[in-house]
Amino acid sequence: MEVNLNPGQSVNAETAQPVARPTQPQTVTPAMSFERTSALESRLQQVSSLRPEKVLMASSLAADPNYPSEKQMTQLAGLLASKLGQSSIQGG
């Protein structure tokens, strides 16, 4: 029995596809990160999809000590439990 310790080598050469690997990994400098962040912030400033009524609703819900209600928590727990049960049945 022969053990191939080279994971880059395929057992069946006919089905192997070469993988292009970068010669040097790209390093992220703080300046690059800042440029990306500032570009994102600039783009967000241009977007006017903010809905003030939804922000107001979310703020009021966050301030409400009775939110989420006991009924909502029970429903959420049931949903999570059923999803957990499904994933264990599927082997996930």
N, C-alpha and C positions, 0 to 999 in steps of 0.2 A: 504494500500500500504506500502510495506516494502522497505526501502532504505539501501543497503549494502554499508557501507563506507569503507570496507576493499578491496582495489583493488587487493590484492594478492589472494583473494578467488574467485574461478570460480562459475558462476551461475549453470553451468552444470558440475558436478563432473566427469562424464564419459569422457568428452573431455579435462579435465584439464591435463596439463603436468607440473610436478614439475620443478621449475627453481632453478638451483644450484647457490648460491650466495657465493662469497668469504667471509670468516670469517673476514678478515681484508683487507682493501684496500692497494694495493702495492704503496708505496711512491717512488718517483724517487729522488734519491740524486744527487747532482752535479757530483759526481764521476761516477755514472752510466751513466749519460747523456754524460759525456766526453768520457767514454769508447766506447759508441755507435758511437759518432761522429768520434773518432779516427779510429775505425774499418771501418767506411764508407769511410773516407778519404784514408785509406790504400788501400781499395778495388778500389776506383776510380783511384788511382795511377797505379794500375795494368791493368786497362782497356785502351786499345789503340784504341777505336772506334772514337776518335776525328778526324773529317775530316777538315783539314786546309783550303781547298777550300771553304767549307761552312762557316767557321768562317770569312774568308776574305770577302765573299759575304755579310754576315750579318753586318760586320763592315762597309762596304762601303754603304750599304743601310741605316744604322743608321746615318751615317754622311751626307747623302744626304738630304738637306732641302726640296726637292721636292718629297720625298717619305713619305708616299704613295701618288700617284697621285690623282687628283680630280676624275678621272674615277674610280680608285680603291676604293676610299672612297664612291662614289655613289653606286657602286656595293655592297660594304659591308653594307651600310645603307639599301639597298633594301633587302638584305638577312636577316638582323636582323629584319627588319619590317615584312617580311613574316613569320619569325619564331615567332615573337611576336603575330602576328595575328592568327597563328595556335594554340598557347598555350592558347589564350583567348577563342578560339572556343571550345577547348577541356576541358575547365574549369580549366586550370592549372595556 
